[in-house]
Amino acid sequence: MSNSNYRELTESELREYVKLHPQDEAAFQHYLTIMRAKPNRVVVSTGEQLEIELRKRIASS
């Protein structure tokens, strides 16, 4: 799939494409770019960080 075709897919369509074509590095990188651009994105690398973030979100709702 060409790079211009990636831009025509919805986010969910691109996610499914990446799942079905894990060897397509360009598609994967484009998907990551979309995910990284989302507002309020939180990245956690441990279970403890996840628990802290979840507690913050529950407390603020």
Secondary structure, DSSP 4 states (H G I P E B T S, - for coil): --HHHHTTS-HHHHHHHHHH-TT-HHHHHHHHHHHHTSTT-----SHHHHHHHHHHHHHH-
